[in-house]
Amino acid sequence: MSRIVALFILICSIAAPRPAAADRAVTVFAAASLRGALEEIAAAFPAPLSLAYGGSGTMARQVAAGAPADVVLLASSDWMTWLETQGRLHATSQVVARNRLVLIAPAGAAPLSEAEIGRRLGGNGRLAMGQREAVPAGAYAMQWMQQAGLWDGLQERLAETDNVRAALALVARGDAPLGVVYASDAQAEPLVEVVYEIPAQAHDPITYPAAALTPEGAALVAFLLTDQAQAILADHGFLKADHGS
């Protein structure tokens, strides 16, 4: 009799439904500038999220190499287009937020004009920004400097970082007198001051496309476009997805 019971239990355990995919954490590879906003969104999302941050170029390359992510959320449509050509996307990407570019200095600094940037850097100071080849904020910053005629005078005075939050930290610590970051980054750090609003027309539109890499990731991409998630992003200094360029 005990053998029959044991066999019955074994059959039931094999036939029992496995835990739903929603029970596991949805893994998100995201641009570093989304830290903070995504953590608040994670608290509101009905499934657990596992969040990994870095420069958009780094995140895109890791996904293309097969990193186990469910959603990729970048600060560059160019990197998302590249990722699409690698055949890794489960669904078409959606723009979920936008942003602005600003020039920052340590807290308490006075506003300045483009013509005063060199003087504010002084003899040895460097301008902190994301690495122009891999970090979208760095590429946007270079576009602005080229458009404004500042590139030739500043390209040898840059402190380029692996992601935009690292550039923010250099200015916050006083290691760099100026930096170029997103408006949302500046809002998140009380130790810096916005000293110049970079004109939006001086660089490509700053968009944040998100794409599902698995069926499990599709629900999060849809949630990012809800009023609840859009309000969280706006509270953190981002522009809403439907905001004009």
N, C-alpha and C positions, 0 to 999 in steps of 0.2 A: 504493500500500500504506500509506503514511504517513497518507493521509486516512482510510482505513478504521480504522486503529489509533486515530487521534484521535477519530473518531466513537464508537468502542467505549468509550474512556475517558470521553467526555462522557456517554454513556448510563449507564455504571456510576456516575458521580458523582451523576447525578440520581436514580438508583434506590437509592443507598446510604442506609441508615437514618440519620436525624438523631440527634444526641446526646440521650440520655434527659433528661426534665425534671429528674430527680433530680441531674443533673450541675450544674445551676445552683443558686445559693444560694436557700434558702427565706427570704423576707423576713418579719420579725416586727416588728410595732408593739406595744410593751409599756409597761406602767406603769413609771415611773422606779424605784419601790421594788424592782423585780425585777433591777436591775443587779447583777452579781456572781453571783447564783444562775443566771441565764440564761446567763451566759458559761461557767460550769462545765457546764451542761447542753449547751450548744453543742459543747463539746469531746467530749462523750460521744455526741452524736447522729451517725448515720452519714452524713448529708448536711451540707454547709456551711450555716450560718445567717448572715443579715445582720440585725443587731439595731438597731432604732431605739427610743429611749426618750423619754418625756415624760409630762406629766400625762394621766390617763385621758381626760378630756374633750377634750384636744387631739388625742390619738391617735384617738379615736372620730370626731371631726369630720373629720379628715384622711382616714380610711377612707371615711366617708360621701361625701366629695367626690371619691372615686375614686383615692386614693393607691394605688400598686401594691404591695399587701401580700398575703402568703399566709396569715398568722395574725395575729389581734389578741388580745392578752392584757392585760386591764384589772384594776383594783383595785376595780371597782364593778359589781354586777349591774344597777344602774339604767342606767348608760351602755351596757352590753351589750344590755339590752332595747331602749333607744332605737335602737341600731345595727341590731338585728334589724328594727325597723319601717322602716328605710331600705332593706331588701331586699338588703343587701350580704353576708349570711352564706351560706356554702356548706353548712354543716351546723349543727345545734343546738349551742349552747355547752355546755362542761363546766367545772364548778368544779375547778380543779387545785391550789388552795392556799387557806389561810386565814391570818389574822394577828391581832395584838393591837395596841392603841393604848397608848402610854406618853408620859409627860411627861419631858423630858430637860433637863439643864443641863450646863455645861462639866465635864469630868472632875474628880473630887475633891469635887464639891458634895454636901452632905448631903441625905438624904431630906426630903420635906416633905409636908404635908397640903394638901387643897384650900383650906382656910382661909388658908394661908400664901402662896398664889401671888402675891397682890397685893403683899405685903411683899417677896417675893423679887425681883419685877420692879423695885422701887425707884421713884424719881421719874420716870425717863425710859425705863426698859427696856421692851422689847416682847416679846410672845409670838409666836414664829415658828411658822407652820403653813401648809399648802397653801391656795391660794385656794379659798374655800368653794363657789363656783359651778362650778368646773371640776375641782378636785382632790379625789378621794374622801376622802383623809386629812383635808382641811380640812372637808369636810362632816361626817365623823364627829366631828371635834373640836368643831364647833359644836353638834352634838347633845348631846355630853357636857356642854359648858358650860351649855347651856340646861337640861338635866336636873338639873345640880348647882346651879343658881341663880347661876352665875358670869357669864353672858353679859352682863348689863347693865353689870357693872363692868369687863369685859375687852374688849368689842367695839371700843372706841376705842383699845385698846393692842395691836393685832395687827400683825404683820409678815407679810403674806400673800405666798406665793411661787407660781411657776408649776408647781412639782412638789414632792413631799415631800422629795426629796434636797436641794433648795435650802434648805428650812427646816432640815434637818439641818446643812448647811454653815454657816448663820448661827450656830448654837449652837456648833459645833465651833471656829469662828474667834473666838468670844467676842463677836460682834456682837449677839447676843441672849442674855439670861440664861436664858431658858427656851424650849422648843419642844415641839410635839406631833408625834410621828412614829410610825411602826410599830415594833414590837419588833425586827423584822428590820433596820430601818435603824440602830437604836441598837446592835445587835450588830455591825454592819459598821463602825462608827466608834469607834476607841479614844479619841477626844478628847471624848466625851460620856459622861454618867452618867445612868442611869435613876433619877429621884428620886420618881416616883409611877407606880404601875400603875393605869391608868384602867379602871374596872370594865366588863366586857364588856356588861353589861346597860344601860349608859348610852348606847349608840349601836347602830345597826343592825349586824348581823353583817358582818364584813369578809371578803369572799370574792374570789377571783381567777378569774373565768370566762375561758376561752380558746375561741376559735372559728376554724375554718378558713374562709378566704375563697376558696380555690381547692382543687382536688383535691390539689395538691402539699402544701398545709398540713395536710391531715388526718393524715398520718403523724406530724407533730410533736405535734399535740394528743393523739394516742394515746400517744406516748412520754412526755408529761408526766405521765401517770397510771401509768406503770410504777413498780415498786419502786425502780429505780435513780434515776429523776428525783425521786421523792418523797423519797428519802433525801437527795439534794442540797439540795432545798428545805428540809428539816428542819434540815440542817447550817447553813443560812444564817438560821435563826431563824423560818422560816414554820411554820405548823401544817399537817399533812397534809390532803389534800382530804376525806378521810372523817371528819375530826375534827368532833365535834358543835359546834354554834354556841353 
